[in-house]
Amino acid sequence: MKKTDKSFKQAFSELEQLTQELENNDALELEKGVKLFEQGMELAQICKSKLSIMENKIINIKNKYANNNEKD
């Protein structure tokens, strides 16, 4: 599965796990920490993109029904 094929729920869950690993592992090697950080940024971008798409859908739905009410 490509990273962009992940659902919001999947990406957010993985982001939470990465965050916990970064916060709770004081002995984490620098290189691994940077790699996890990069993965987290990618997951955050996926979440942001999915939220933006849903926000636009909601705006379109609201506008559709607002325009229908004006015609009545």
ROTOR-888481 format. One record per residue: residue number from 0; residue in one letter; z negated, x negated, y of N, C-alpha, C, O, CB in turn. Coordinates in steps of 0.1 Angstrom, whole numbers. Each point is the difference from the previous one (the first is absolute). Glycine has a CB too. Layout:
! ROTOR-888481
> resi|resn|nZ|nX|nY|caZ|caX|caY|cZ|cX|cY|oZ|oX|oY|cbZ|cbX|cbY
> NUM|A|Z|X|Y|Z|X|Y|Z|X|Y|Z|X|Y|Z|X|Y
...
This chain:
! ROTOR-888481
> resi|resn|nZ|nX|nY|caZ|caX|caY|cZ|cX|cY|oZ|oX|oY|cbZ|cbX|cbY
> 0|M|0|-8|-12|0|8|12|0|-9|12|-8|-9|2|-4|28|-14
> 1|K|21|-16|22|0|-7|12|-12|4|9|-5|11|-2|31|-13|1
> 2|K|-30|-7|9|-12|3|8|2|12|9|-9|8|2|4|-32|-2
> 3|T|17|26|5|3|11|9|1|14|-8|0|10|6|12|-26|9
> 4|D|-12|15|-28|0|12|-9|-14|5|-2|-1|11|-6|22|-19|-5
> 5|K|-31|1|15|-13|4|-2|-4|12|8|5|2|12|-11|-25|-17
> 6|S|-2|32|0|-4|12|8|-11|-5|10|-5|-11|-2|10|27|-17
> 7|F|-8|-8|29|-10|-4|9|-13|-2|-7|-8|-9|3|19|23|15
> 8|K|-14|-5|-28|-13|-1|-7|-1|-13|-8|-10|-7|0|10|32|-2
> 9|Q|11|-29|-4|0|-13|-8|-2|-12|9|-8|-8|-2|23|19|-15
> 10|A|-7|-11|28|-1|-11|10|-14|-1|6|-5|-11|1|30|13|4
> 11|F|-30|9|-1|-14|1|6|-10|-5|-10|-10|-7|4|17|26|11
> 12|S|-6|-15|-27|-10|-4|-11|1|-15|-2|-11|-6|-1|13|29|-10
> 13|E|10|-28|10|1|-14|-2|-5|-8|12|-6|-11|-1|26|15|-13
> 14|L|-18|1|26|-5|-6|12|-15|0|0|-6|-10|4|26|17|9
> 15|E|-26|4|-17|-15|0|-1|-5|-11|-10|-10|-6|3|10|31|3
> 16|Q|6|-26|-17|-4|-10|-10|2|-14|6|-9|-8|-2|16|24|-17
> 17|L|4|-19|25|2|-13|6|-11|-3|11|-5|-11|0|29|13|-5
> 18|T|-27|8|13|-10|-2|10|-14|-3|-6|-7|-9|5|20|25|10
> 19|Q|-16|-9|-25|-13|-2|-7|0|-14|-6|-10|-7|1|7|31|-6
> 20|E|14|-29|-1|0|-13|-6|-1|-11|11|-7|-10|-2|21|19|-16
> 21|L|-8|-7|29|-1|-9|11|-14|-1|6|-5|-10|3|29|14|2
> 22|E|-30|8|-4|-14|1|6|-11|-5|-9|-9|-6|5|17|25|8
> 23|N|-6|-17|-26|-11|-3|-9|2|-13|-8|-9|-4|-8|7|28|5
> 24|N|12|-32|6|2|-12|-7|-1|-12|9|10|-5|6|4|17|-23
> 25|D|-26|-17|19|-2|-12|9|6|-13|-5|3|-9|7|-24|20|1
> 26|A|23|-12|-21|5|-12|-7|16|0|-1|5|-8|-7|-27|6|-5
> 27|L|28|12|19|14|1|-1|7|-12|6|-3|-4|11|1|29|-10
> 28|E|12|-30|-8|7|-12|5|9|5|11|5|11|1|-5|-22|-23
> 29|L|2|2|32|8|3|12|14|5|-3|4|11|6|-17|-28|6
> 30|E|20|11|-21|13|4|-3|1|14|-6|8|8|3|-2|-32|-7
> 31|K|-16|27|-5|0|13|-6|-4|11|11|5|11|0|-12|-22|-23
> 32|G|-2|7|31|-4|9|11|11|4|9|2|11|4|-24|-21|-5
> 33|V|30|0|4|12|2|9|10|9|-7|6|9|6|-9|-31|5
> 34|K|5|20|-24|9|8|-8|-4|14|-1|8|10|2|-2|-30|-15
> 35|L|-19|22|11|-6|14|0|1|6|14|3|12|1|-19|-18|-19
> 36|F|14|-1|28|2|5|14|14|5|2|2|10|6|-20|-25|2
> 37|E|28|7|-12|14|3|1|3|13|-7|7|9|5|-1|-33|-2
> 38|Q|-11|25|-16|2|12|-8|-6|12|7|6|11|1|-6|-24|-22
> 39|G|-12|11|27|-6|11|7|8|5|12|1|12|3|-23|-21|-10
> 40|M|28|-1|14|8|4|12|12|8|-4|4|9|6|-12|-30|6
> 41|E|14|17|-24|12|7|-5|-4|14|-4|7|10|3|3|-31|-11
> 42|L|-22|23|2|-5|13|-4|-3|8|12|3|12|0|-12|-21|-21
> 43|A|3|3|31|-3|7|13|13|5|6|0|11|6|-21|-25|-3
> 44|Q|31|6|-3|13|4|6|6|12|-8|5|9|6|-1|-32|2
> 45|I|-5|23|-21|5|11|-8|-8|13|4|6|11|2|0|-26|-21
> 46|C|-19|14|20|-8|12|4|4|5|14|1|12|2|-20|-21|-16
> 47|K|20|-1|23|4|4|14|14|7|0|1|10|7|-14|-29|2
> 48|S|22|14|-17|13|6|0|0|14|-6|6|10|5|4|-32|-8
> 49|K|-18|24|-8|-1|13|-7|-7|10|10|4|12|1|-5|-23|-24
> 50|L|-9|6|30|-7|9|10|9|4|11|0|12|4|-21|-23|-10
> 51|S|29|2|11|10|3|10|10|11|-4|3|9|7|-6|-33|2
> 52|I|8|22|-21|10|10|-6|-7|14|-1|6|10|4|5|-28|-17
> 53|M|-23|19|9|-7|12|-2|-3|6|14|1|12|2|-11|-19|-23
> 54|E|6|-1|31|-2|4|13|12|7|6|0|10|6|-17|-28|-3
> 55|N|29|11|-5|12|6|5|4|13|-6|5|9|6|3|-32|-2
> 56|K|-11|24|-17|2|13|-7|-8|11|5|4|11|2|2|-24|-22
> 57|I|-19|10|23|-9|10|6|4|4|13|0|12|4|-19|-22|-17
> 58|I|24|0|22|5|4|13|12|9|-1|1|10|7|-10|-32|2
> 59|N|18|19|-18|12|8|-2|-4|14|-5|6|10|5|7|-30|-10
> 60|I|-23|21|-4|-4|14|-4|-6|8|11|3|11|2|-7|-21|-25
> 61|K|-5|3|31|-6|7|11|10|4|10|-1|11|6|-20|-25|-9
> 62|N|31|6|6|10|3|10|9|12|-5|4|9|8|-4|-33|0
> 63|K|3|24|-21|8|10|-6|-7|14|2|6|10|4|3|-26|-21
> 64|Y|-22|16|14|-7|13|1|-4|3|14|-1|12|4|-8|-16|-27
> 65|A|8|-5|32|-2|2|14|12|7|6|-1|9|8|-15|-28|-6
> 66|N|28|13|-6|13|6|5|2|14|-5|5|8|7|4|-31|-5
> 67|N|-13|26|-14|2|13|-6|-9|10|7|4|11|2|2|-21|-24
> 68|N|-18|6|26|-9|9|7|5|3|14|-3|11|5|-16|-20|-18
> 69|E|26|0|19|5|2|14|11|10|0|2|7|9|-8|-30|-3
> 70|K|14|24|-18|11|9|-1|-5|14|-2|8|10|3|6|-28|-12
> 71|D|-26|20|4|-5|13|-3|-3|8|12|-5|12|-1|-4|-20|-20
